[in-house]
Each structure stands twice: as C-alpha cells, then as structure tokens.
Amino acid sequence: MTYVLKRLGALVAVLVVSSFIVFSGMYLAPGSPEQFLVQGRTVSPEVLAAIRAQYGLDDPFLLRYWHWLVDVLQGDLGRSLLTQQDVSTLVASRIPTTLYLAAFAALLIIVFGVGLGVLAATRSGVFEKLVVFGSNLGFAVPTFFAALVLMFLFGSNLGWFPVAGSGEGFLDRLWHLTLPAIALAFPGIAVVARITRTAVREEQGSEHVVMAIARGVPKRLVLWRHTIRNSMLPVSTVIGTQIAGLLASAFVIEYAFTLDGIGSLLVNSVQKKDFAVVQAIALIMVLAFGLINLIVDLLYSVIDPRVRLSKGASAR
C-alpha cells in the first residue's frame, strides 16, 4: 500500500508538470484562438479585443495556467472555445470510441504477440522465420501506411470491413473497429512477439527448466509452469508500455478511419488552439499511461513471487 501511494503521488506530480508543459506549448504555438473563433471574417480590432477579454486571453501566462489548474482541482475542465460545450461532456462523448479501439488493439497485442512469440520459440524452422519476418515488417511499416493498406485490401477491394465510422452497438462497433485495431496493434504485436520469443528461448536453457525435464516432468507442464511463466516478466513490461502508448498513437488511426474518438478531437483542438480541450485530453493520456505502468509493476509480484519476497527481505 505504501508503494502504491508513493507511485500515485509521483503520478500527480507528473500530471502537474505535463499539464504545464502542454499549456506552455499551446501558448507559444503560432496563431491565436480568437482568429479561429471569427472563422476568417474581417472584424475590427475592438471586436478581437472584446473576444480576448471575454476568454481571458490577455491575462499573463502564469495567471491563465493558475486559473485553469484551480478549476481542474475543483472538477471543472472548462469550456471549449470552439463549440462552447463543457469539456467534460465533450470528451466523455468521444472517449468510448477510443477506449473500444485501444482495448481491442490491446487484446490483439496480448493474444497474437505472446502467442506467436511462444510458438516461434518452441517451433523452429519455417514458422519461426515467418514470425521473425513479420516482426521486422511490423517494426518497419508506419501505422498510417498499414492503415491505408488494410483499408484498400479488406475495405475497398474485398469489402469485408467498413473503412469509416465507429458503428453503433457492441457487435457493429467491433466490426467497424476491426481494421483500425489491427493497424494500431500491428507494431505492438511485432515488438511483443520478438521479446516473447527471446525471453522463452532464454528460459528454456535455464537450470530449473533443465532439471525439471531431467526429473521426467512432462514437457507441456514444464513449458507452461516453468518456462512461459518465468519469461513473462520482461514480456509484461513491454506489453504494458505498448498498451500505454495506444492512446497516444490512436489519433493517427482515428484520423485515417474518420473515427469520432479523442485522438481526432485532439488534432482538431491543437490546430485551433482550443486550450481547455487539449489540456483535458493530455491529462487523460498521461493518467492512463501512469496507471497502466503501475498495474504492470503490481503484476510483477503475481507473475514472480520472488519480487515480493525480495522486497520483504530487504525491508527486514
């Protein structure tokens, strides 16, 4: 519990620092929000000054950040400059699509990344070479290009999957998000498969595995109880990092497939300097990244009890 509280305290500090960095970047970026608000119309300087005064755009930078921070601590994320909607409502309407997409992609990374890695480590030959080639391909192919190829092959050409929209209802949404999830998960599958293959191969040569085989323990039992479980520490770290990065990289996929998630909302808000929306989405991404990494660290003691016992021994 002490460890969890320390990590949560560190996460709060990271949230504050990251929000300040994002706010500074938006403040220093070229362009001004009032120009987007007037939508290119020619207006007098007095009107622009009135808009800036209405939204507090003339206040000093630190004062604007302080006002925003105080409002966030009170549960108020502000209002969008563009739509005049409450930011909490606006983000809440978009986040289900991104969560569905990220969860779908995470499931693909875990199932296919770990599965292909284990099979490649235990079955040498042509299959192993195909997995290695596929992982190299996953490293090399950009996510946006993979999305375009999937859209052309399985959407426009074969017509198996839709190439736009997020669907309605659970099954329809899964159907619409299949291609986006595959494109988003493709690099993660490649990374996890390669790390899993290497970790399992190293564990197969460890002393306790060799001794278990020498004692006549069935090979399938040795594989699952000794080899795979003990090789999951480095794999779980990589999986956690890949899953945590899905929210940050989802905006590319959402833009390609015209999905109504927070990624596409972030791109539009950055372009138009909608401070409140950008800050809210940035906080969500940092918070998700921190929580996922915390969960992965806590899973270490479940995967390998020696992690927990060593900490207890050192404390004594």
C-alpha positions in Angstrom: 0.0 0.0 0.0 2.9 2.4 0.8 4.4 1.6 -2.6 1.1 2.3 -4.4 0.6 5.6 -2.5 4.1 6.7 -3.4 3.5 5.9 -7.1 0.2 7.7 -7.1 1.8 10.7 -5.5 4.5 10.7 -8.2 1.8 10.4 -10.8 0.1 13.5 -9.5 3.4 15.4 -9.8 3.8 14.1 -13.4 0.3 15.3 -14.2 1.0 18.8 -13.0 4.4 19.0 -14.8 3.0 17.6 -18.0 0.0 19.9 -17.9 2.3 22.9 -17.5 4.4 21.7 -20.5 1.4 21.2 -22.7 -0.1 24.6 -21.7 3.3 26.3 -22.4 3.5 24.6 -25.9 0.0 25.8 -26.8 0.7 29.3 -25.5 3.9 29.5 -27.6 2.5 27.9 -30.8 1.8 30.3 -33.7 -1.7 31.5 -34.2 -4.3 32.7 -31.8 -7.7 31.3 -30.7 -9.7 34.4 -31.5 -8.7 34.2 -35.2 -10.3 30.7 -35.3 -13.3 32.0 -33.4 -14.1 34.7 -36.0 -13.6 32.0 -38.8 -11.7 34.2 -41.2 -14.2 37.0 -41.1 -12.9 40.6 -41.2 -13.6 42.1 -37.8 -12.4 45.3 -36.1 -9.6 45.3 -33.5 -12.2 46.2 -30.9 -14.1 43.0 -31.5 -10.9 40.9 -31.3 -10.0 42.8 -28.1 -13.5 42.0 -26.7 -13.1 38.3 -27.5 -9.7 38.2 -25.9 -11.1 39.9 -22.8 -14.1 37.6 -22.6 -12.0 34.4 -22.6 -9.1 35.9 -20.5 -6.6 35.6 -23.4 -4.9 38.9 -22.4 -4.1 37.6 -18.9 -0.4 36.7 -18.2 0.6 33.2 -19.0 1.1 32.0 -15.4 -2.1 33.6 -14.3 -4.0 31.8 -17.0 -2.4 28.5 -16.1 -3.2 29.0 -12.4 -6.8 29.7 -13.1 -7.0 26.6 -15.2 -5.3 24.5 -12.5 -7.6 25.7 -9.7 -10.7 25.0 -11.9 -9.4 21.4 -12.6 -8.8 20.8 -8.9 -12.5 21.8 -8.4 -13.6 19.3 -11.1 -14.1 21.9 -13.8 -12.2 21.2 -17.0 -13.5 24.4 -18.6 -15.4 25.1 -21.8 -14.4 24.6 -25.4 -13.6 27.8 -27.2 -14.9 26.4 -30.5 -18.1 24.6 -29.5 -18.9 26.3 -26.2 -19.6 22.9 -24.8 -18.4 21.8 -21.4 -15.1 20.0 -21.9 -16.0 17.1 -19.6 -19.2 16.5 -21.7 -17.3 16.8 -25.0 -14.5 14.4 -24.0 -17.0 12.0 -22.4 -18.9 11.7 -25.7 -15.7 10.9 -27.7 -13.8 8.7 -25.2 -15.8 5.4 -25.7 -14.7 5.1 -29.3 -11.0 5.5 -28.3 -11.4 3.1 -25.3 -13.0 0.4 -27.5 -10.2 0.9 -30.1 -7.4 0.7 -27.5 -8.9 -2.2 -25.7 -9.4 -4.1 -29.0 -5.8 -3.4 -30.0 -4.5 -4.3 -26.6 -6.3 -7.7 -26.8 -4.7 -8.3 -30.2 -1.3 -7.4 -28.9 -1.6 -9.8 -25.9 -3.1 -12.7 -27.8 -1.1 -12.6 -31.0 2.1 -11.1 -29.7 2.6 -13.6 -26.9 1.1 -16.5 -28.8 3.3 -16.0 -31.9 6.3 -15.4 -29.7 5.8 -18.6 -27.8 5.2 -20.7 -30.9 8.3 -19.2 -32.6 10.4 -20.1 -29.6 9.1 -23.7 -29.4 8.8 -24.4 -33.1 12.0 -23.7 -35.0 12.0 -23.8 -38.8 9.8 -22.1 -41.3 7.2 -20.9 -38.8 9.9 -19.2 -36.7 11.3 -17.5 -39.8 7.9 -16.2 -40.7 7.3 -14.8 -37.2 10.8 -13.1 -37.3 10.0 -11.7 -40.8 6.6 -10.4 -39.6 8.1 -8.7 -36.6 10.7 -7.0 -38.8 7.9 -5.9 -41.0 5.9 -4.6 -38.1 8.9 -2.5 -37.0 9.4 -1.0 -40.4 5.9 -0.3 -41.6 4.4 3.0 -40.3 1.0 2.8 -38.6 -0.6 5.1 -41.1 0.7 3.2 -44.1 -0.6 -0.1 -42.5 -4.0 1.5 -42.1 -4.1 2.5 -45.8 -3.1 -1.0 -46.9 -5.8 -2.6 -44.8 -8.4 -0.1 -46.0 -7.5 -0.9 -49.6 -7.3 -4.7 -49.3 -10.1 -5.6 -46.9 -12.3 -2.5 -47.2 -12.3 -1.0 -50.7 -11.2 -4.1 -52.6 -12.8 -7.1 -50.8 -15.5 -5.2 -48.9 -15.2 -7.3 -45.8 -15.0 -4.4 -43.3 -16.1 -0.8 -43.3 -13.4 1.9 -43.7 -15.1 4.8 -41.9 -17.2 5.4 -38.8 -17.2 3.6 -35.4 -20.6 1.8 -35.6 -23.5 1.5 -33.2 -23.9 -1.3 -30.6 -21.3 -3.7 -29.4 -21.1 -6.1 -32.4 -21.4 -3.4 -35.1 -18.7 -1.4 -33.3 -16.4 -4.4 -33.2 -16.9 -4.9 -36.9 -16.2 -1.2 -37.7 -13.1 -1.2 -35.4 -11.5 -4.4 -36.6 -9.3 -2.8 -39.3 -8.4 0.2 -37.1 -7.5 -2.1 -34.2 -5.3 -4.3 -36.4 -3.5 -1.3 -37.8 -3.0 0.1 -34.3 -1.8 -3.2 -32.8 0.5 -4.2 -35.7 3.7 -2.6 -34.3 2.9 -3.8 -30.8 2.3 -7.4 -31.9 5.7 -7.3 -33.6 7.5 -6.0 -30.5 5.8 -8.3 -28.1 6.3 -11.4 -30.4 10.0 -10.7 -30.7 10.6 -10.1 -26.9 8.5 -13.2 -26.0 10.4 -15.4 -28.4 13.7 -14.2 -26.9 12.6 -14.5 -23.3 11.2 -18.0 -23.8 14.3 -19.1 -25.6 16.5 -17.9 -22.7 14.2 -19.5 -20.1 14.4 -22.8 -21.9 18.1 -23.0 -21.2 17.8 -22.1 -17.5 18.9 -24.5 -14.8 15.5 -25.1 -13.2 13.9 -26.0 -16.6 16.7 -28.4 -17.5 16.3 -30.0 -14.0 12.6 -30.3 -14.4 13.0 -32.1 -17.7 15.7 -34.4 -16.2 13.3 -35.4 -13.4 10.8 -36.5 -16.0 8.3 -33.7 -15.7 6.0 -33.7 -18.8 7.3 -31.2 -21.4 3.9 -29.4 -21.7 3.9 -28.9 -17.9 7.4 -27.6 -18.0 6.6 -25.2 -20.8 3.6 -23.7 -19.1 4.5 -23.8 -15.4 8.3 -23.1 -15.6 9.2 -21.7 -19.0 6.4 -19.4 -20.0 5.5 -18.1 -16.6 9.1 -17.2 -15.7 9.6 -15.5 -19.0 6.6 -13.2 -18.6 8.5 -10.5 -16.5 10.2 -8.8 -19.4 7.2 -9.5 -21.7 4.7 -7.9 -19.3 6.9 -4.8 -19.2 6.9 -4.5 -22.9 3.1 -5.2 -23.1 2.4 -2.5 -20.5 4.5 0.0 -22.5 2.8 -0.9 -25.8 -0.7 -0.7 -24.3 0.0 2.6 -22.5 1.1 4.1 -25.8 -2.0 3.0 -27.7 -4.0 6.1 -26.6 -1.2 8.4 -27.8 -0.9 6.7 -31.2 -4.6 6.2 -31.7 -5.1 9.7 -33.2 -3.3 8.6 -36.4 -5.7 5.7 -36.8 -8.8 7.8 -35.9 -7.8 10.3 -38.5 -7.3 7.7 -41.2 -10.6 5.9 -40.5 -12.5 9.1 -39.6 -13.4 7.8 -36.1 -15.0 10.1 -33.6 -12.5 9.5 -30.8 -10.5 11.8 -28.5 -7.5 11.4 -30.9 -9.2 13.2 -33.8 -10.6 15.7 -31.3 -7.1 16.4 -30.0 -5.8 17.0 -33.5 -8.6 19.4 -34.3 -8.2 21.2 -31.0 -4.4 21.6 -31.3 -4.9 23.1 -34.8 -7.4 25.7 -33.5 -5.7 26.2 -30.1 -8.6 25.1 -28.0 -6.6 25.2 -24.8 -9.2 23.5 -22.5 -9.8 20.5 -24.7 -6.1 19.9 -25.4 -5.3 20.1 -21.7 -8.1 17.7 -20.7 -7.0 15.1 -23.3 -3.4 15.4 -22.4 -4.2 14.8 -18.7 -6.2 11.7 -19.7 -3.3 10.3 -21.7 -0.7 10.9 -19.0 -3.1 9.5 -16.4 -3.7 6.3 -18.4 0.0 5.8 -19.1 0.8 6.2 -15.4 -1.9 3.8 -14.2 -1.1 1.1 -16.7 2.5 1.2 -15.7 1.5 1.0 -12.1 -0.7 -2.1 -12.8 2.2 -3.7 -14.7 4.5 -3.2 -11.7 2.0 -4.7 -9.3 1.6 -7.7 -11.6 5.3 -8.5 -11.2 4.6 -10.0 -7.7 1.8 -12.1 -9.2 4.0 -13.4 -12.0 7.1 -14.0 -9.9 6.6 -14.1 -6.1 10.3 -13.7 -5.7 9.9 -10.0 -6.5 7.6 -9.5 -3.5 9.7 -11.7 -1.2 12.9 -9.9 -2.1 11.3 -6.6 -1.1 10.2 -8.1 2.2 13.6 -9.5 2.9 15.3 -6.2 2.1 12.9 -4.3 4.4 13.7 -6.7 7.3 
